[in-house]
Amino acid sequence: MPDITIVYEHPAWFLPLFTGLEARGISFDAVHADGLVFDPADTRPPAPVVFNRIAMSSFLRAPEHPIFFAQALMAQWQAVGARVVNGADVLAIDANKARQLALIAGLGLAIPATRVVHRAADLVAAAATLRFPVVVKANIGGSGAGIVRYDSADELAAAVADGNAPDSIDRVLMVQEYVPVRSGAITRIETLGGKYLYAIDVDGGGGFDLCPADVCLTAPGKAAVSVVQAHPAPELIAAAERIAVAAGMDVGGVEVMIDDRDGTPRFYDVNALSNFVADPVTVIGFDPHDRLIDWLADRIVESKA
């Protein structure tokens, strides 16, 4: 039995993790979700520690994506004794932007003004109490997918009538006030074990695809994205840590933007699939994979105690 089983979907995002584990002499089994089968009656975990690395954007790469399958699988392995990192409960929040916003608001933190519906036909009525422009978001997205801006109620109504409004694979949609972001950059605060790891400012030039990882930044047709180290105020770091703990998230990012209309920090995304910033030593001064592997090694020791 390996020390850790890593379940993943993207073919390139986790190569630095695999390389780091090999260098540390930690035995691991990297299991691609495609072709994976599990028996609900099997009481044997695949390893003492399981690391879930299923991306919400996986539905963009394959219609038969593993997002919901992975929730059942992680619940199964956790039930039979594995220490599952970012397990089924975290996946359920990662795959539900509406739940993320409710969790954040429940902590007393500001979010963009939002309405949630399950039919595109209800978007126009839902937006009636919001200020335009608005964005319509898919409840399950990734890399900016399923987000469209509408500058007027008429524009939104026309998109709905034409069947051109965004859709979500779970049929849940949000209409949200478009927040003009101060200085044009959102801040992504990465956490590990519920504690601050690092932060970056990401400027997508007005676009919605803000993925900062190597593979994202070099994707064909990808708009230019500026990524620099950020130094968030202590209260923003504390808020991100509270969100991570409330979500039960072992490793992941929390995104916040400063509303240029009134200076309010508005938290809007919880991302349990951290593939870390490209060229981390240059951007933030260290490789976060090293600290992640240290943390995973501690979980392996704990699981064997």
Secondary structure by P-SEA (a helix, b strand, c coil): cccbbbbbccccccaaaaaaaaaacbbbbbcccccbbbbcccccccccbbbbbcccccccccccccaaaaaaaaaaaaaacccccccaaaaaaaacaaaaaaaaaaaccccccccccccccccccccccccccbbbbbccccccccbbbbccaaaaaaaaaacccccccccbbbbbccccccccbbbbbbbccccccbbbbbbccccccccccccccccccccbbbbbbbbccaaaaaaaaaaaaaaccccbbbbbbbcccccccccccccccccccccccccccccaaaaaaaaaaaaaaaaac
